[in-house]
Amino acid sequence: MIKNKKVLIIGILLVILFIPSAVGAVELTDIDGHWAEDEIRKLVGMGAITGYPDETYRPEGTITRAEFSSVLRGAMGLAEVPGTTFADTIGHWGEGRIEALVQAGVIDTDLYGQNYLPDDFITREEIAMMTVRMLGELTGATDIPFLDAAQISTGYDAYVAEAYARGIVRGYPDDTFRPLGTATRAEAAVMVIRALGIAGTDEEDEEVEEPEEEVEEPSEAIPTIVSFTTDYDSLIAGTTATLSWEVSDAVTVTLDHDIGEVDPFGSYDISPSETTTYTLTASNSAGSDTAEVTIEVMPFGMHDPLFNGIIIPPPSIVHFSADKSGMTEGISATLSWEVSGIATVTIEPDIGEVDKTGSYIVSPTETTTYTLTAGNVSGSVAETVTIKVRPPLTFQPGPGEGKDVLVTQAGKNTTYSHWYRLRIGRMHGYAWRSLIQFDDVNSIHPDTVIVSASLELYQFDTHRPHGQEQDFTTFAHRITTPWDINTATWNNSPQFQIDPPESASTVVAGAVTWLSWDITNLVQDWVSGEHPNYGVLLRKTNENSGSTIMIAWSSRHTDNPGLRPKLVLTYYVP
């Protein structure tokens, strides 16, 4: 966790409050009157956000992990740090900002693995996690009152409960949190400012003098509607707009048209079938305040884009992408998109109508081109994304190809040489090892991500003295030095990694079956260039005990090619 974090954050808040000239450093053109204007301007003043090159913030647009990390890092005043934690952030524009949050304990790295996917949209549960960890130790909150609490991902429950307890998140009017939904850039800014405000007002951080005499409490203030807006003043019938609002000093807040009571701060999606005026009412015992928003609804199917003086421009596709360009069968990919303007959006094949911004997990069984189409009365636009799908990649060298050799404590075996069979175990006082190398792995592109790699040998016989049948365990070890198939002997065998081995497989005496070793990490290192591909050494766990050996078909055995050793890979290409 962050050392002295509260002192740091309080200092930042003082800068916001007492240096107003800093707020004017960047002038954003699209936040005037927005419900989150104040929070966005505070972050601008802190240098946490600068907006886009066209001097806009696009508050209703979605925000990526890298963008949110940049905002949070800037808000906390952390120095950038060279990235070492996530493989896919090295060289990325947000590398130093993301790593700064990792080093400060703000990002729970256990929830991500090797990749951060910086250009994917950040989810609401991730924002809850980061803002809570920014505040320090958890208080132990467990209450999650949202109807969709079961959808919160494993590991995020405590963070969402804490964020709710501290007022960082408040949910939607329908009593949902939508943990996997994408937050808007405005929502992200508000949650950051809320968290900073909590840290800066903890009572334990400063001494407060007790009043010398009892002070009469002021009477309740009349509620104020700070903002009540819509992202679209006009709609085509069948499309959706979002009402957003912020209210202060209210006991109850209601929206008409059967929406009912809502939180003092929130948003609500509406799809009116005709021109409608929505009224927001904020009340307490001292009085009430109201505000109205009118949304004009135009019938779908108009051929003239000019309607009552309103010109509806064609929509535009901000982006449409997939996190994988190629993969093997059985792996899923995520489509992500953002469309601006009034539009009906569809993705084909098999997905249909979708929101203007979102993501969708697909598992195609063959190479598939997905087409996103966004349209309204003024026209339509489309973009495509192709995901190539291939069967698992199998390396199974034929006669005279690849490398495999059998060696014993007495040297290279001559009775059953490497030309026919491989042996592993111990027999007649000798220990037996097998060396295997798949040279074709070196041809795989270094950016490929290996999902699984299984080394498989067909056990067709087990030799042991009569009455001494014995199961045993064999380990696969990474070979660390070059070797030659013609000179490899027990006394001239390559070096290999003893601890830890890659994986184990149990040899059952008398069985005729396939044995497999999981060497995913090793193959990934070969592909990425982390380790040279010198192959794998297979040996009995304790070579000095027992008297059983397993015999497998060699890659040079020609009677049954399907039983040769093989390496089976599943993978994807970003």
C-alpha positions in Angstrom: 0.0 0.0 0.0 1.0 3.7 -0.4 3.2 5.1 2.4 2.1 8.5 3.7 -0.8 8.4 1.2 -3.2 10.5 3.2 -0.6 13.3 3.7 0.1 13.2 0.0 -3.6 13.4 -1.0 -4.4 16.1 1.5 -1.6 18.1 0.0 -3.1 17.7 -3.5 -6.5 18.8 -2.3 -5.0 22.0 -0.8 -3.4 22.7 -4.2 -6.8 22.4 -5.8 -8.4 24.7 -3.2 -5.8 27.4 -3.0 -4.2 27.7 -6.5 -7.2 28.4 -8.8 -4.9 29.6 -11.6 -3.8 26.0 -12.2 -7.3 25.0 -13.2 -7.1 27.3 -16.2 -4.0 25.5 -17.6 -6.2 23.5 -20.0 -9.5 24.8 -21.3 -11.8 22.0 -22.3 -14.6 23.0 -24.7 -17.2 20.3 -24.1 -17.7 20.2 -20.3 -19.5 23.5 -19.6 -22.8 22.7 -17.8 -22.0 19.0 -17.7 -23.0 17.3 -14.4 -19.4 16.3 -13.8 -17.9 19.6 -14.8 -16.6 20.5 -11.4 -14.8 17.2 -10.8 -13.3 17.3 -14.3 -12.0 20.8 -13.8 -10.4 19.8 -10.5 -8.5 16.9 -12.2 -7.4 19.4 -14.9 -6.1 21.7 -12.3 -4.1 18.8 -10.7 -2.6 18.0 -14.1 -4.2 14.6 -14.0 -6.0 15.1 -17.3 -5.3 17.3 -20.3 -8.1 16.2 -22.7 -7.8 15.4 -26.4 -5.8 17.4 -28.9 -9.0 19.1 -30.1 -9.5 20.5 -26.5 -12.3 18.2 -25.7 -12.7 15.7 -22.8 -15.6 13.7 -24.3 -17.2 13.1 -20.8 -19.7 10.5 -22.1 -17.1 8.4 -23.9 -15.6 5.3 -22.4 -12.2 5.2 -20.7 -9.4 2.6 -21.2 -7.3 1.1 -18.4 -4.3 3.1 -19.6 -6.3 6.3 -19.6 -7.7 5.7 -16.2 -4.3 4.8 -14.8 -2.9 8.0 -16.2 -5.7 10.1 -14.5 -5.2 8.3 -11.2 -1.4 8.5 -11.3 -1.6 12.2 -12.0 -4.2 12.8 -9.3 -1.9 11.1 -6.7 1.2 13.0 -7.9 3.2 9.8 -8.5 6.4 9.8 -10.6 6.4 7.5 -13.6 8.3 4.2 -13.2 9.8 2.0 -16.0 7.4 -0.9 -16.5 8.4 -4.4 -15.4 5.1 -6.0 -14.1 3.0 -6.5 -17.2 4.4 -7.8 -20.5 1.9 -5.8 -22.7 2.6 -2.4 -21.1 6.3 -2.3 -22.0 6.8 0.3 -24.7 3.1 1.4 -24.3 2.5 5.2 -23.9 1.1 4.5 -20.4 3.9 2.2 -19.3 5.4 4.5 -16.6 2.0 5.6 -15.3 0.7 2.0 -14.9 3.9 0.8 -13.2 3.7 3.8 -10.8 0.3 2.6 -9.6 1.6 -1.0 -9.3 4.6 0.1 -7.2 2.3 2.2 -5.0 0.0 -0.8 -4.4 -3.0 0.8 -6.2 -3.3 -2.0 -8.8 -4.0 -5.5 -7.4 -1.7 -7.4 -9.7 -3.1 -10.8 -8.6 -6.3 -10.0 -10.5 -4.5 -9.5 -13.9 -1.8 -12.1 -14.5 0.9 -11.3 -17.0 -1.1 -8.8 -19.1 -2.9 -5.6 -18.2 -4.6 -5.1 -21.6 -4.1 -1.3 -21.3 -6.1 -0.4 -24.4 -9.2 -2.3 -23.3 -12.0 -0.4 -21.6 -11.8 -0.4 -17.8 -14.7 -1.9 -15.9 -16.6 -0.4 -13.0 -15.4 -3.1 -10.6 -11.8 -2.3 -11.6 -12.2 1.4 -10.8 -13.7 0.5 -7.5 -10.7 -1.7 -6.7 -8.1 1.0 -7.6 -9.8 3.9 -5.8 -10.3 1.8 -2.7 -6.6 0.6 -2.7 -5.5 4.2 -3.1 -7.1 5.0 0.3 -5.1 2.3 2.2 -6.2 -0.6 4.3 -9.8 -2.0 4.0 -12.2 -1.3 6.8 -13.8 -4.7 6.5 -17.1 -3.6 4.8 -19.0 -6.5 3.3 -22.4 -5.1 2.4 -23.1 -5.1 -1.4 -26.8 -4.1 -1.8 -26.9 -4.2 -5.6 -29.2 -6.7 -7.4 -26.4 -7.8 -9.7 -23.9 -8.5 -6.9 -23.5 -12.1 -8.1 -22.0 -10.7 -11.3 -19.0 -9.2 -9.5 -15.8 -11.1 -10.5 -13.9 -13.2 -8.0 -11.5 -11.0 -6.0 -13.4 -7.8 -6.5 -16.2 -8.3 -3.9 -14.3 -6.7 -1.0 -13.3 -3.7 -3.1 -16.9 -3.0 -4.3 -18.3 -3.4 -0.8 -15.6 -0.9 0.5 -16.3 1.5 -2.4 -20.0 1.5 -1.6 -19.5 1.9 2.2 -17.2 4.9 1.6 -19.6 6.5 -1.0 -17.3 6.2 -4.0 -19.9 4.2 -5.9 -23.6 4.5 -5.5 -25.1 2.3 -8.2 -27.8 3.0 -10.8 -31.5 3.9 -10.2 -32.5 0.3 -10.9 -30.4 -0.9 -7.9 -27.7 -2.4 -10.0 -23.9 -1.8 -10.0 -23.1 -3.3 -13.5 -19.6 -4.4 -12.4 -18.5 -5.5 -15.8 -19.9 -2.4 -17.5 -17.7 0.3 -18.9 -17.6 3.6 -17.0 -17.8 6.9 -18.8 -15.0 9.3 -18.6 -17.2 11.6 -16.5 -18.1 8.8 -14.0 -14.4 7.9 -13.7 -13.5 11.5 -12.9 -16.2 11.7 -10.3 -15.1 8.5 -8.5 -11.5 9.7 -8.4 -12.5 13.0 -6.8 -14.8 11.3 -4.3 -12.0 9.0 -3.2 -9.6 11.9 -2.9 -12.2 13.8 -0.9 -12.5 10.8 1.5 -8.8 10.7 2.0 -8.5 14.4 2.6 -11.3 14.6 5.2 -10.5 11.7 7.5 -11.0 13.0 11.1 -8.0 11.2 12.4 -5.7 13.2 10.1 -6.0 16.5 11.9 -7.0 17.7 15.3 -10.3 19.5 15.6 -10.9 21.8 18.6 -14.1 21.2 20.5 -16.4 24.2 20.6 -16.5 26.0 23.9 -20.2 26.3 23.9 -23.1 24.6 22.2 -23.8 25.9 18.8 -27.4 25.8 17.4 -27.6 23.6 14.3 -28.7 25.6 11.2 -32.1 24.8 9.7 -32.3 22.4 6.8 -31.3 24.0 3.5 -33.7 24.0 0.5 -32.5 21.3 -2.0 -30.7 22.3 -5.1 -30.6 20.5 -8.5 -27.0 21.2 -9.5 -27.5 19.7 -13.0 -30.0 17.7 -15.0 -28.9 17.0 -18.6 -29.3 14.5 -21.4 -26.6 13.4 -23.9 -29.1 13.8 -26.8 -31.7 16.5 -27.2 -33.3 14.6 -30.1 -33.6 10.9 -30.9 -34.8 8.6 -33.6 -37.6 6.4 -32.4 -36.1 3.2 -31.0 -32.8 4.7 -29.9 -31.6 5.5 -26.4 -30.5 8.6 -24.5 -29.1 9.0 -21.0 -30.5 11.4 -18.4 -27.8 12.5 -15.8 -28.2 14.6 -12.7 -26.7 15.8 -9.5 -28.7 17.1 -6.5 -27.6 18.5 -3.1 -29.4 18.8 0.3 -32.3 16.6 -0.8 -34.0 13.8 1.2 -35.9 12.4 -1.8 -35.2 12.7 -5.5 -37.7 11.5 -8.1 -38.1 11.3 -11.9 -41.5 11.2 -13.4 -42.8 8.9 -16.2 -42.9 5.9 -13.8 -39.2 6.0 -13.1 -39.7 6.9 -9.5 -37.2 7.6 -6.7 -33.5 7.8 -7.6 -30.2 8.6 -6.0 -29.1 12.2 -5.6 -26.3 11.5 -8.1 -26.8 9.2 -11.0 -28.0 8.5 -14.6 -30.8 6.6 -16.3 -31.2 5.3 -19.9 -34.5 6.2 -21.6 -36.1 5.3 -25.0 -39.2 7.4 -25.4 -41.4 6.6 -28.3 -42.6 10.3 -28.7 -41.3 13.7 -27.7 -41.2 13.7 -23.9 -40.4 16.2 -21.1 -38.8 14.6 -18.0 -39.1 16.3 -14.7 -36.6 15.8 -11.8 -37.9 16.8 -8.3 -35.6 17.2 -5.3 -37.4 17.6 -1.9 -36.9 17.9 1.9 -38.8 19.4 4.7 -37.6 22.9 3.8 -38.9 22.8 0.2 -38.3 21.4 -3.2 -36.5 22.2 -6.5 -37.4 21.0 -10.0 -35.8 20.8 -13.4 -36.9 19.7 -16.8 -35.3 18.1 -19.9 -37.2 17.7 -23.2 -36.2 15.1 -25.7 -37.6 15.4 -29.2 -38.3 12.0 -30.9 -38.3 11.7 -34.6 -39.8 8.7 -36.4 -37.4 6.2 -37.7 -37.2 5.8 -41.5 -37.2 9.5 -42.4 -35.5 10.2 -45.7 -34.9 13.9 -45.1 -32.2 14.4 -42.5 -33.5 17.9 -41.9 -36.4 17.8 -39.4 -37.8 20.9 -37.7 -34.5 22.7 -38.1 -32.4 19.8 -36.7 -29.8 18.2 -38.8 -28.9 14.6 -37.9 -25.4 13.8 -39.1 -24.4 10.2 -39.9 -22.8 8.3 -37.1 -19.1 7.6 -36.9 -17.2 4.5 -35.6 -14.6 5.7 -33.2 -13.1 2.2 -33.1 -13.9 -1.5 -33.6 -11.2 -4.0 -32.7 -10.5 -7.5 -31.3 -7.9 -8.4 -28.7 -6.8 -11.3 -30.8 -6.0 -11.4 -34.6 -5.5 -15.2 -34.7 -6.1 -18.1 -32.3 -6.6 -21.9 -32.1 -10.0 -23.5 -31.7 -11.6 -23.3 -28.2 -10.1 -19.9 -27.3 -12.3 -16.8 -26.9 -11.6 -13.3 -28.1 -13.1 -9.9 -27.1 -14.6 -7.5 -29.6 -14.6 -3.8 -28.4 -16.2 -0.8 -30.1 -17.4 2.8 -29.7 -19.8 4.6 -31.9 -20.6 8.3 -31.7 -23.7 10.1 -32.8 -27.3 8.9 -33.0 -27.3 5.4 -34.4 -28.6 1.9 -34.3 -25.6 -0.4 -34.0 -25.4 -4.1 -35.0 -22.6 -6.7 -35.2 -22.9 -9.7 -37.5 -22.7 -12.6 -37.6 -24.8 -13.9 -34.8 -24.5 -11.0 -32.4 -27.2 -8.5 -33.5 -28.1 -5.2 -32.1 -25.7 -3.8 -29.4 -25.1 -0.6 -27.4 -23.1 2.2 -29.0 -20.2 1.4 -26.7 -19.3 -2.0 -25.3 -17.5 -5.3 -25.6 -18.6 -8.8 -26.5 -16.8 -12.2 -26.1 -16.8 -14.5 -29.1 -15.6 -18.0 -29.6 -15.6 -18.6 -33.4 -14.9 -22.2 -34.6 -13.5 -21.0 -37.9 -12.0 -17.9 -39.4 -14.7 -15.2 -39.1 -15.1 -11.6 -40.2 -17.2 -9.5 -37.9 -19.0 -6.5 -39.3 -20.1 -3.6 -37.2 -22.7 -1.3 -38.8 -23.9 2.0 -37.4 -26.8 3.7 -39.1 -29.4 6.4 -38.8 -31.7 8.3 -41.3 -28.7 10.2 -42.7 -26.6 7.1 -43.6 -24.6 4.3 -42.2 -21.0 3.3 -41.8 -19.4 -0.1 -41.3 -16.1 -1.6 -40.2 -14.8 -5.2 -40.1 -12.6 -7.2 -37.9 -11.3 -10.6 -38.9 -10.2 -13.3 -36.4 -8.3 -16.2 -37.9 -9.1 -19.6 -36.3 -6.9 -22.6 -36.8 -6.8 -26.1 -35.3 -4.2 -26.8 -32.5 -0.7 -26.8 -33.8 0.9 -30.2 -33.6 4.6 -30.9 -34.1 5.2 -34.6 -34.8 8.5 -35.1 -36.6 8.7 -37.8 -39.2 11.5 -40.4 -39.8 14.9 -38.6 -39.8 13.4 -35.3 -38.6 13.7 -33.5 -35.3 15.8 -34.8 -32.4 15.4 -37.7 -30.0 17.9 -39.9 -28.3 18.1 -42.5 -25.6 21.1 -42.6 -23.2 21.9 -44.8 -20.1 24.5 -44.9 -17.4 26.4 -47.3 -19.6 26.3 -45.0 -22.6 24.1 -44.8 -25.6 21.9 -47.8 -25.8 22.8 -50.1 -28.6 20.3 -52.9 -28.3 17.3 -50.6 -28.6 19.0 -47.5 -30.1 17.5 -44.1 -30.7 16.6 -45.2 -34.2 13.5 -47.0 -32.8 12.5 -46.4 -29.3 12.8 -44.1 -26.3 13.2 -45.4 -22.7 12.7 -43.8 -19.3 13.3 -45.4 -15.9 15.8 -47.9 -14.4 16.5 -51.5 -15.4 19.4 -54.0 -14.8 21.3 -51.5 -12.7 21.2 -48.8 -15.4 19.3 -45.5 -15.3 17.7 -44.5 -18.7 16.9 -41.0 -19.9 15.4 -39.7 -23.1 16.2 -36.3 -24.8 13.7 -34.7 -27.1 13.8 -31.5 -29.2 11.2 -30.0 -31.5 13.2 -27.7 -33.8 10.0 -26.4 -35.7 9.0 -24.5 -32.6 11.6 -21.9 -33.6 9.5 -20.9 -36.6 6.6 -19.5 -34.4 6.3 -15.7 -34.4 7.8 -14.3 -31.1 4.6 -12.3 -30.3 2.5 -15.5 -30.1 1.0 -16.2 -26.7 1.1 -19.9 -25.9 -2.1 -21.0 -24.1 -1.2 -24.6 -23.6 1.7 -26.9 -24.7 1.5 -30.6 -24.2 4.5 -33.0 -24.8 3.1 -36.4 -25.4 4.7 -39.9 -25.7 2.9 -43.1 -26.4 3.8 -45.7 -23.8 3.5 -49.1 -25.6 5.4 -51.3 -23.1 6.8 -51.5 -19.6 9.8 -53.7 -18.8 10.3 -54.9 -15.2 11.6 -58.2 -13.5 8.9 -60.7 -12.8 7.0 -59.7 -9.6 8.5 -56.2 -9.4 5.8 -54.3 -11.3 6.1 -50.7 -10.3 4.5 -47.4 -11.1 6.8 -44.4 -11.1 6.9 -40.7 -11.9 8.8 -39.0 -14.7 9.8 -35.4 -14.8 10.3 -33.1 -17.8 13.4 -30.8 -17.4 14.5 -27.9 -19.5 17.8 -28.6 -21.3 20.1 -25.7 -20.8 23.0 -26.5 -23.1 23.3 -27.4 -26.8 23.6 -31.1 -27.7 24.1 -33.4 -30.7 22.1 -36.5 -31.4 25.2 -38.4 -32.6 27.4 -37.7 -29.6 25.0 -37.6 -26.7 25.9 -40.2 -24.0 25.4 -40.5 -20.3 28.9 -38.9 -19.8 28.4 -36.4 -22.6 24.7 -35.4 -22.1 23.5 -31.9 -22.1 22.9 -29.9 -18.8 19.4 -29.6 -17.6 17.4 -27.7 -15.0 17.0 -29.8 -11.8 14.7 -27.5 -9.8 12.0 -26.9 -10.6 11.1 -29.3 -13.4 8.5 -28.3 -15.9 5.9 -31.0 -15.0 5.4 -34.7 -14.1 3.6 -37.7 -15.5 2.9 -41.0 -13.9 3.9 -44.2 -15.6 1.5 -47.1 -14.7 3.2 -50.5 -15.0 1.7 -52.5 -17.8 -0.4 -49.6 -19.3 -0.6 -48.9 -23.0 -1.5 -45.2 -23.3 -0.5 -41.7 -24.0 1.5 -39.8 -21.4 1.7 -36.1 -21.3 3.8 -33.3 -19.7 2.6 -29.7 -19.5 5.5 -27.6 -20.8 3.5 -24.4 -21.6 5.8 -22.0 -19.8 8.9 -23.6 -21.4 7.5 -23.4 -24.9 6.5 -19.7 -24.3 10.0 -19.0 -23.3 11.3 -20.7 -26.5 8.9 -18.7 -28.6 9.6 -15.3 -27.0 13.4 -15.9 -27.0 13.6 -16.0 -23.2 15.4 -19.4 -23.4 17.1 -21.1 -26.4 15.3 -24.2 -27.6 17.6 -27.0 -26.6 14.7 -29.4 -25.9 13.5 -31.4 -22.9 15.0 -34.2 -20.9 12.7 -36.9 -19.4 13.9 -39.0 -16.5 12.6 -41.1 -13.6 12.1 -39.1 -10.3 14.6 -41.2 -8.5 16.9 -42.8 -10.9 18.7 -44.9 -8.3 15.8 -46.9 -7.1 13.3 -49.4 -8.6 13.7 -51.6 -11.6 11.1 -50.6 -14.2 11.4 -48.8 -17.5 8.8 -47.3 -19.8 9.3 -47.7 -23.5 7.7 -45.3 -26.0 7.8 -45.0 -29.8 10.6 -42.9 -31.2 10.1 -40.2 -33.7 12.0 -42.4 -36.2 9.9 -45.4 -35.8 8.1 -46.0 -39.2 5.6 -48.8 -38.5 3.0 -46.5 -36.9 3.7 -42.8 -37.5 0.7 -41.7 -35.5 2.4 -42.9 -32.3 5.5 -40.9 -32.6 6.2 -38.2 -29.9 4.3 -35.0 -30.4 4.0 -31.5 -29.1 0.5 -30.0 -29.2 0.0 -26.3 -28.9 -2.9 -23.9 -28.5 -2.2 -20.2 -28.9 -3.3 -16.8 -30.0 -1.8 -13.8 -31.7 -2.6 -10.4 -30.2 
